[in-house]
Amino acid sequence: MKKIVFLVLGLVIGFFFGEVLRRQKMACLQILEEKEARRKATNAKYEREWQKELANMPFDERMDYELFEATMPLDNWMPYEGDDNAET
């Protein structure tokens, strides 16, 4: 009888600690989701402001910028990992 009581008590305590850890994990995930939502909202705000500024630019400047943006691939902005002088 004592073994069954301790087994049930151990299971209850295990479920309790499992629930505590799950709630902590969910709280951390909620915080991360809130940060991500704020980041996306901020980026969207800056993008809207930039589009307004771009629309107010003179046609020549706007076309120059759009050509520049179109010719710049995104991977050019990544830092180069090799050594330029490795061959010399």
Residue pairs with C-beta under 8 A, 6 or more apart in sequence:
54 62
54 65
55 62
57 65
